[in-house]
Amino acid sequence: MIILLSGSPGELRFTLMKGNDIQDIALWRPGMPDGWGDQYLVRVLSWAPAFDGAFVQLENRQDGFLVTKTILQEGQLVKAQIVRCAQKNKGPRLKLLTATPDKSAEHIGILQAGPLPLEDLLAQAPQASVGYEDASLAAQLPTKYQSLLKRLTHEHFSFLETEWATFLETTINVGPLIAHIVPTPALTAIDLDAPCMPDFAANVEALQALVHQIRLRNLSGTILIDPAGIRTRKRAALVPFLERSLQQERDPLCPRISGLTPSGLIEITRPAKRPPLSEAFSSPHGRGLTILRQILREELPGTTLHAPASIIQALDSDPQALTSFNRVRGKKLQLSIRPPHSSLSWSLT
């Protein structure tokens, strides 16, 4: 196995390859990491016994929920770790490390950064090297990973841009069927469909490709699957085949089948850890980095980016990405907030 390193200003993409197949992927934004595994000194805002935990404040007025049965007092400082990043319109979830931190600590804030997303892939392939083409991207990796680097030719990376783009598409082919993937704040709905009347065998054949897409897209929480062309009373027969597909996939997050809903939807539960890929790219920061990527790829003229306030503020909060962009492009980019009534999402002048 080998991990291919690609990316653009503000963003490093890691693609774990097994032969010619993509086994898994990971995304790291050095200037604004997702925060999974970070350890914090947090302040208790309110104790919520009905939810077995407490609402806490991390830093920069970011709130989270600390899961614990330990009774905490309002205003108390405790040490905690993020176990689920902010996602789906919910703040981060934390676990309690100690309720009696160093008494000299007086201010909330981060104590220790969590592991890079690259570690998620190295846990699956401990002996893998990290292949790179762009030396400027490789230089951004911390020193501990430099010994893993291996220079490769362009042909190893030429397909990555297209493949990563497909991971964001909401309608994809899964074997003989078509999957329509609809993420919502509460759950992810997947509707299987086909251009002609599908049979039971077609659904079975589609399952392996579907569970692989769930892994690559990092879909999590409750996932509901609506099989194609199978009557409700016969859908339970698909569960053993789905179970086998999940076992063969060897997803490190170990999703499990919860059963069938009364309407015949197959329910899967996959633990939430890092944000889903779609959310990472649809966020203001993700949209801003996509704009920078497009400007470089299409060599667009202009020195001032006009975009909605949320995108400009997100880019302004990631000076590392802007510095990298300016270095690659050879001229400084100015940021300008576009009026709310504008019909254009962004422009460059």
C-alpha positions in Angstrom: 0.0 0.0 0.0 1.0 3.6 -0.5 -0.5 6.9 0.6 -0.6 9.6 -2.2 -0.2 13.2 -1.1 -1.9 15.9 -3.2 -3.6 19.2 -2.4 -3.6 22.9 -2.9 -3.1 26.0 -0.7 -4.6 25.4 2.7 -5.4 21.7 2.1 -3.6 18.4 2.0 -5.3 15.3 0.7 -4.2 11.8 1.5 -5.3 8.9 -0.6 -4.6 5.3 0.6 -4.0 3.1 -2.5 -4.1 -0.7 -2.6 -2.9 -1.5 -6.0 -5.0 0.6 -8.4 -7.9 0.9 -6.0 -8.6 3.7 -3.5 -8.8 2.1 -0.1 -9.5 5.2 2.0 -8.9 9.0 2.1 -8.2 11.7 4.6 -8.2 15.5 4.5 -6.0 17.9 6.5 -6.3 21.7 6.6 -3.2 22.9 8.5 -4.5 26.4 9.1 -7.9 25.2 10.4 -7.7 21.5 11.4 -10.9 19.7 12.4 -9.8 19.4 16.0 -10.4 15.6 16.5 -8.4 14.4 19.5 -7.5 17.8 20.7 -7.1 18.2 24.4 -8.5 21.3 26.0 -8.9 23.1 29.3 -12.6 23.9 29.2 -15.0 25.9 31.4 -18.2 24.4 32.6 -21.2 26.6 31.5 -24.0 24.5 32.9 -24.5 21.0 34.3 -27.1 19.0 32.3 -27.9 15.7 34.3 -30.7 14.8 31.9 -28.2 14.5 29.1 -25.4 12.9 31.3 -23.0 15.7 30.8 -22.3 19.4 30.8 -22.2 22.3 28.3 -18.7 23.7 28.2 -16.7 26.5 26.5 -13.5 25.7 24.7 -12.0 28.9 23.3 -13.0 31.7 21.0 -16.5 31.4 22.4 -16.9 27.9 20.9 -19.3 25.7 22.9 -19.3 22.0 23.2 -20.9 19.2 25.1 -18.9 17.1 27.6 -20.2 13.6 28.2 -19.7 12.5 31.8 -21.6 11.3 34.8 -19.2 13.2 37.1 -21.0 16.1 38.7 -19.4 19.4 37.6 -20.0 22.9 38.9 -20.7 25.9 36.8 -17.4 27.8 36.2 -15.2 24.8 37.0 -12.2 24.2 34.8 -11.6 20.7 33.6 -9.4 18.8 31.1 -11.3 17.2 28.2 -10.7 15.8 24.8 -12.7 16.1 21.6 -14.1 12.7 20.5 -16.5 14.1 17.8 -15.7 17.2 15.8 -18.3 19.9 15.3 -20.6 18.8 12.5 -24.2 18.6 11.4 -25.0 21.9 13.1 -23.8 20.6 16.4 -20.7 21.7 18.4 -17.9 19.3 19.3 -18.5 16.4 21.8 -15.8 15.8 24.4 -14.9 13.2 27.0 -13.6 14.1 30.5 -9.9 13.5 31.1 -9.7 14.9 34.6 -11.9 17.1 36.7 -8.9 18.3 38.7 -6.4 19.8 36.3 -3.2 21.6 37.3 -4.3 24.4 39.7 -1.9 26.8 38.0 -4.0 26.7 34.8 -6.3 29.7 34.8 -7.4 30.1 31.2 -9.4 27.9 28.9 -7.7 26.8 25.6 -6.0 24.0 23.8 -3.5 22.0 25.7 -2.4 19.4 23.0 -3.3 19.0 19.4 -4.8 15.7 18.3 -3.4 13.4 15.6 -3.3 14.4 12.0 -5.8 12.7 9.7 -2.8 11.0 8.1 -2.6 8.9 11.2 -6.0 7.4 10.4 -4.5 6.0 7.2 -1.2 4.9 8.8 -3.2 2.9 11.4 -4.6 0.9 8.5 -1.3 0.6 6.6 1.6 1.0 9.2 4.3 0.2 6.6 3.0 2.5 3.9 5.1 5.3 2.4 3.8 8.7 1.5 4.2 9.4 -2.2 4.4 13.0 -3.3 4.9 15.0 -6.5 4.8 18.6 -5.1 7.7 19.3 -2.7 5.9 22.3 -1.2 3.1 20.0 0.0 5.5 17.5 1.4 7.4 20.2 3.3 4.2 21.0 5.3 4.2 17.6 7.0 5.7 17.6 10.5 9.2 16.3 10.9 8.0 12.9 12.3 6.5 12.0 8.9 9.4 13.2 6.7 11.1 9.7 6.7 7.9 8.3 5.1 8.1 10.5 2.0 8.8 9.1 -1.4 9.1 11.2 -4.6 6.8 9.9 -7.4 6.1 10.9 -11.0 3.0 12.8 -12.2 1.3 9.7 -13.6 0.7 8.5 -10.1 -1.4 11.6 -9.3 -3.1 12.4 -12.6 -6.4 10.7 -11.6 -6.8 12.1 -8.1 -8.5 15.4 -9.0 -11.3 13.6 -10.8 -11.7 10.8 -8.2 -12.0 13.3 -5.2 -14.6 15.3 -7.2 -16.7 12.1 -7.5 -16.8 11.8 -3.7 -18.8 15.0 -3.5 -21.4 14.0 -6.1 -24.8 13.1 -4.6 -25.8 10.7 -7.4 -23.3 7.9 -8.1 -23.2 4.5 -9.7 -22.9 1.6 -7.2 -22.6 -1.6 -9.3 -25.7 -2.0 -11.4 -27.7 0.5 -9.4 -27.7 4.3 -8.8 -27.4 5.7 -5.3 -28.9 9.1 -4.4 -27.1 10.3 -1.3 -28.9 13.0 0.8 -27.1 14.2 4.0 -29.3 16.0 6.5 -28.5 17.3 10.0 -30.3 14.4 11.5 -29.3 11.5 9.3 -28.1 10.5 5.8 -30.7 9.0 3.4 -29.6 6.8 0.5 -32.1 5.9 -2.2 -31.1 3.1 -4.5 -32.5 3.3 -8.0 -32.1 1.8 -11.5 -33.0 2.7 -15.0 -35.0 -0.5 -15.4 -36.7 -2.8 -12.9 -34.0 -4.1 -10.6 -34.1 -7.5 -8.9 -32.8 -8.8 -5.6 -29.5 -9.8 -7.1 -28.8 -6.3 -8.3 -29.3 -4.9 -4.8 -26.9 -7.5 -3.4 -24.3 -6.6 -6.0 -24.6 -2.9 -5.3 -24.0 -3.3 -1.5 -20.2 -3.7 -1.6 -19.7 -0.5 -3.7 -22.2 1.3 -1.5 -20.5 0.6 1.8 -17.2 1.6 0.3 -18.7 5.0 -0.7 -20.0 5.4 2.8 -16.5 4.9 4.1 -14.8 7.2 1.6 -17.3 10.0 2.1 -17.1 9.5 5.9 -20.8 9.4 6.3 -21.7 8.9 10.0 -24.5 8.7 12.5 -27.8 7.2 11.3 -27.7 6.1 7.6 -31.0 4.9 6.1 -30.9 2.8 2.8 -33.9 2.4 0.6 -33.4 -0.7 -1.6 -34.5 -0.6 -5.2 -37.5 -2.5 -6.4 -37.9 -4.9 -3.4 -41.1 -5.2 -1.5 -40.9 -4.2 2.2 -41.5 -7.7 3.5 -38.6 -9.1 1.5 -36.0 -6.5 2.5 -34.9 -8.3 5.6 -33.3 -10.9 3.4 -30.8 -8.2 2.3 -29.4 -7.7 5.8 -27.1 -10.8 5.8 -25.6 -9.6 2.5 -25.1 -6.1 3.8 -23.5 -7.6 6.9 -21.0 -9.5 4.7 -20.2 -6.4 2.7 -19.5 -4.5 5.9 -17.2 -7.2 7.1 -15.3 -7.3 3.7 -14.9 -3.6 3.7 -13.1 -3.6 7.1 -14.1 -0.1 7.8 -12.0 1.1 10.9 -15.0 2.8 12.3 -16.9 -0.5 12.4 -20.4 0.5 11.3 -23.2 -1.8 12.5 -26.7 -2.6 11.1 -29.4 -1.5 13.5 -32.2 -3.3 11.6 -35.1 -2.3 9.5 -37.5 0.6 10.1 -41.3 -0.1 9.9 -41.3 1.3 6.4 -38.5 -1.2 5.3 -35.5 1.1 5.3 -32.2 -0.6 6.3 -30.6 1.4 9.1 -26.9 1.6 9.6 -25.1 3.4 12.5 -21.6 4.6 11.8 -19.7 6.4 14.6 -19.2 10.1 14.1 -15.6 11.2 14.4 -14.2 13.7 11.9 -16.7 15.7 9.7 -18.2 14.1 6.6 -16.4 15.0 3.4 -19.4 16.8 2.0 -19.6 19.1 5.0 -15.9 19.8 5.0 -16.2 21.1 1.4 -19.6 22.9 1.8 -18.5 24.9 4.8 -17.5 28.5 4.3 -13.9 27.6 4.8 -14.1 24.6 2.4 -15.8 26.8 -0.3 -13.1 29.4 0.1 -10.3 26.9 -0.4 -12.2 25.5 -3.5 -12.2 29.0 -4.9 -8.5 29.4 -4.4 -8.0 26.1 -6.0 -10.1 27.1 -9.0 -8.2 30.4 -9.4 -4.9 28.6 -9.7 -6.1 25.7 -11.9 -7.8 28.0 -14.4 -5.2 30.8 -14.1 -7.9 33.4 -13.6 -6.8 37.1 -13.8 -7.4 39.6 -11.0 -6.1 40.5 -7.6 -9.2 41.0 -5.5 -11.6 38.2 -4.5 -15.2 39.3 -3.9 -17.3 36.7 -2.0 -19.9 36.5 0.7 -18.9 37.5 4.2 -18.9 34.0 5.5 -16.3 32.9 2.9 -14.1 36.0 3.3 -14.1 35.7 7.1 -13.2 32.0 6.8 -10.3 32.7 4.5 -9.2 35.6 6.6 -9.0 33.2 9.6 -6.6 30.9 7.6 -3.6 33.1 6.8 -1.5 30.0 6.2 -3.7 29.1 3.2 -3.5 32.7 1.8 0.2 32.8 2.3 0.6 29.6 0.4 -1.8 30.8 -2.3 0.1 34.1 -2.8 3.4 32.2 -3.0 2.2 29.9 -5.7 0.5 32.6 -7.7 3.2 35.1 -7.3 1.0 38.1 -6.3 -1.0 39.0 -3.2 -4.8 38.4 -3.2 -7.0 41.0 -1.6 -10.3 40.0 0.0 -13.5 41.9 -0.3 -17.0 41.1 1.1 -19.6 41.0 -1.7 -22.9 42.8 -0.9 -25.6 40.4 0.3 -27.9 41.2 -2.6 -25.4 40.3 -5.3 -26.5 37.5 -7.6 -22.9 36.2 -8.0 -21.4 33.9 -5.4 -17.9 35.2 -6.0 -15.8 37.1 -8.6 -12.2 38.1 -9.2 -11.2 41.6 -10.3 
